[in-house]
Amino acid sequence: MSDLTLVIGNKASSSWSLRPWLALKQIGIPFHEVTVPLRQPETKAEILRHSPAGKVPVLRDGDLTVHDSLAILEYLAESHPDAGLWPDDRGARAVARSISAEMHSGFADLRRNMPMDVTDRHPGAGRNPEVLADIARITQIWRDARARFGADGPFLFGRFTAADAMYAPVCTRFDTYGVELDEVAQAYVATILGLPAMREWYAAGSAEPWGALL
């Protein structure tokens, strides 16, 4: 039985929760899952039971608690090196970490105006010049990674890596809001959304009794 427990928010809308959840599913590491409904009166107290940071996601490995999506991905990469969550090549690995960090800290306008919602479609909504600039930068990142490092598979660096986990919620946003994409970006979105784990996430999000939390 696995000692790993991942505490997440609503699948309908918790983009940060999706990232480590998808990584665990893709690399085949068993884990227990605890969902804390967000934006409920008891939400804060319930999350604090799992982490003093007061935010999801949270990974518990025995007595160890790791919070923050990117920190969890780094922990999984270190504790399961054979899973290949970062590219083998040092240069590719540096780029993968750079674009993952950029996703982690950036694209605030996209987040604000196109919140994650896997339960519905809002074509055409959320666009403004700042959001369009975010979309342009993200698709540039994808094209560059695919051209330079993606020859061995359909993901940003060929095989699935932590970078794909970091950008998976963006793929849901582009789908939800009907974002017009170039051929490379559209193929990448189709690859991510076609994963069995992503279909599982969508189905669970649509079945949640709390509804989409925008």
Disulfide bonds with the S-S distance in Angstrom:
none
